[in-house]
Amino acid sequence: MTANRNRWLVGTVLILALGAFLSLSLLPILGGTGNRHSGDTADATAPADPDSIQAELEAQARGYELVLEREPDNQTALQGLVDARIQLDDIEGVVGPLEKLVELNPAVPDYAVLLAQTKQQMNDLEGAAQIYRQVLDQQPGDMNALQGLAVLLVQQGRPQAAIGLLQDTLKTADQLQSEGAAAGIDVTSVKLLLAQVYVENKSPDQAIALYDETIAAAPEDFRPVLAKALVLREQGDADTAQALFAQATSLAPAQYKDQVEEMALQSQVVPEGSSDPVDTPNPAPAEASP
């Protein structure tokens, strides 16, 4: 289970649009402000008492609830309540205010995706899938929704459905392009996500072929180079992988170089004369801020 999660975390980095991280889960985005505040307080004074933090968060949540009793459409209070309940680990309590935010912001897919991810975490997989599909009906190139639904399908043991979803998205992009319309679909990112599904489906040759195709089409993009390196290393081709890691590092923008180098170093070299096998774990990138 951990290995699969790590692979998808790697996949998250690989499908990024250059210059912006798309998190596997949007929950930390809303939860980050309060967490940073708590950390700042802890650094300035003695370590915060967990009971005090809990009481403060509960008071904040109650305050937002009182505001919403008077102003049910107050979006600042709704967002604050989501934030507080996330930090309280009250995932079920996040659903109500998120549904209201989705209702008030039908053109903002991030709220809907966060709601889908929340339902997914609660194991309401059908509810999550329905929301992802609703987002994709309106915006077929939304990478958060595409990745969320693809991950869900793989988790359900339906990799062929995930493959079909992504292949259909690529066909839609081709059709829109042939019609001269603005597709709004990041074809490279979709291909990288599709290749990741091939890896999950134990079809590394298909993944490598798709990486090669993507490298040829976008030679300045570090992501397919890095992805191919990871797959080849997992297959035991350490020498070729290491050369690709070096190439990916040279191509990567400055904000990603450290992560690429960290991934490259995660394979441990066996000292000469050792009988231990080479350890090639599935690397998980460090979390990064948008």
N, C-alpha and C positions, 0 to 999 in steps of 0.2 A: 504494500500500500504506500509506504514511504517513497519507494523508488518511483512509482507512478506519479506521485505528487511532485517529486523533484523534476521529473521529465516535463511535466506541464509548467512548472515554474521556469524551466529553461525555455520552453516554448513561448512563454509570455514575453521574455526578452526578445526572442527572435522575430516575433510578428510586430514589434513596435514600429510605428511611424518614426522616422528619424527626428530626433529633437523632442520627443514626448514619450513618457512611459505610460502604458496602459496597464493598470494593475490587474492581477487575476481576480482580486476582489476589490470593489469600491468601498468596502466598509472602512478601511483605515483612512480614507480621504475625509469622511465626515467625523471620524473619531480622533483625528490627529490633533486638532486644536486643543482639546481638553487635555490630552495626554502630554503635550508639550508644556502646557501651563503647569501641570502637576510636577513635571520633571524640573522646570525652572524653580519652583518653590522648594523642591527637595534639595537642589544644589545650593540655594541661598541660605537655607536653614538646616535644621536636623531632618533626617528622613521622615517623610510624612507617615502618619499613622493610617494604616489601611481602613480602620473603622471610621476615622474622620473623613477620609476621601469618600468612602461609601455614603456616609451621611450627607456630605456636601452634594454629591451627585444626585442622591434621592431628593434633596431639597430643590436642586435645580430642576429636576424632572417635574416635581410637583408644581413649581412656579410656572413652568411652561404649560402644564395642564390647566392651571387656573386661567392663564391668558387665553388658552384655546376654548375654555368654557364661555368666555365673553366674545372672543373673536375666532371662530373656528377656521377661518381662512387665513389667519396670520402666518405667513410663510417663515418668518424669522423664528417664531415659536415652534413651528412644526420641525424646522431643521434643528433647532436646539434640543427638542425632545428626542429626535432620532439620535443625535450625538450623545446625549446623556444616557439613553437606554443602551446604546452600543457599549459605552464604557461600563455600564452596569451588567453587561452580558445578558441583557433582557432582549434576546433576539425576537421572541414572539411579540414583544411590545413595540418593536420597530415597524411591524407590518402596517398597523393602523395609520400612523402619521405619514408613512411612505405612500400608502394608497391615496391619501389626501393630496400629497405633493404631486403624484402622477396625474390625478384628476385636475389639479389646478394648472399643471404645466404639460399639456398633451404633446407639445412640440419639443420637449426636453427629454431625450431618450435616457440620459444618465439616471434619472430617478427611477424609470421603469426597469433599467438593467439592475440597479441596486435592489429593487424590490424582488426581481427574479432571483438574484443571488441569495437574498435573504430566505426566500422560499426554498431554494435549493439546499441551503444550510439546514433548514428545518425538515428536509427530506420530502418536501412537497414537490416532487420532480415534475409531475404533470402541470401543476400550477406555474412552476418556473418556466417550463418549455413553452407554455402558451404565451407567457409575457414576452419571452425572447422572440417568438415568431411574430407577435404583434409589432414589436419594434422593427423587425426585419421586413415586414410587409410595407412599412412606411419608409425605412431607410435600409435597403438591402446591403449596403456597405458598412454598416455600423460594426466596427471590429470588436467592441466590447460584447455586443449581443451575439455576434458570430462565434467568438471564442467561448462565451458562456454556454451557448447551445451545443457547440461541438464537444466541449468537455463533458457536459451533461450526458450526451448520447454515448460517449465512450464509457463514462461511469456506469451507464445502464447496460453495458455490454453490446452496444449497437454501433460499432465503428463504421460499418458500411453505410449506415444512415448519416453519420457525420461526414463521410467522404462524399456522399451524394449531395448533401447540403452545400459543401464548399465547391464541388464541381458545378452545381447549378448557379452558384454565385459568380463563378468565373464565366459561365455562359452568358449570364445576364450582363456582365461587364462588356463582353465581346459584342453582344447585341446592341447595347446602348452606344458603344463606340462606332459600330457600323452605321447606326442611325444618326450619327453626329451629335448625340446628346451627351451632356456631362454625366458620366457614370457615377461619380462620387464613391467609387470602389477602389481601394488600394490593392491592386492586383498582386503586387509582390507580397504584401502581408498575407493575403488570402492563400497564395501558393505556399508560403512558409508554414502557415497553420495546417494546410492540407498535408504537407510533408510530415509534420509532427504527428498527424493522425496515422499516416502510413507507418511511422516508427512504432507508435502504440499498437498498431495492428500487426506488428512483427513482419513488416514488409520494407526492410531498410533499403533494398535495391530500388524500389519505386521512389522512396524518399530521396536517395542520392541522385537519381535521374532528374527529379524535379528541382533539386538544389542546383545541379549543373545547368539546367535550362534557365533558372533564375539568375545565376551568376553570369551567364552569357548575355542575358537581357539587361542586367543592371550591374556591370562590372565594378562600379564604385561603391556598391552597397556591401557593408561588412556582414550583414545578417546571414545570407545564405552560405557564405564562406565559413562563418562560425558554426552554423548548424551542421554543415557537412563534416567539419572537424570533430564535432561531438559524436556524430554517428560513427565515423570511422574509428575514433578512439574506442568506442564501446565495442566495435567489431574486432579490436585488437591490432589495427593498423596504426600504431603509435607514431611511426616516422612521418607518414603522410599527414596525419592529423596535426602533428606539431608544426609542420610547414604551413598548414592552413591556419592554425592559430596565430602564427607570426603574421601572415597576410591579413587576417581579420583585425589584428591589433593595429597594423599600419593603416588600414582603411577606416577604422572606427573613429567617430568624432571624439574629441577630448573627454567628454563627460562619460563615455562608455569604455574607454581604454582600460581603466583599472579592473572593471568587471571581466572584460575579455581576458586580461592577463591572469586574473584569479582563476578563471575556468581552465586556462591552459596549464596552470600549475597544480591542478587538483589530481592529476594522475601521478602516482608516486613511483619513482624509479627504484627498481629492486637493486640493492647493492650487489656487486660482483661476487659470485659464489653463494648467494642466498638462494634457498629453494622455495621461498615464498612466492606466490603468484603476484603479478602486477595488480595493484588495486586501482580499478578504474570506476570510481563511483559516478553516479549521475549527479552532476553538480547543480546546485541551486544558487542562482545569483543573489547577491545582497539586495535588500529592498532599497528602492531609490525614490526620491520625491519627483513629482512632475516638474 
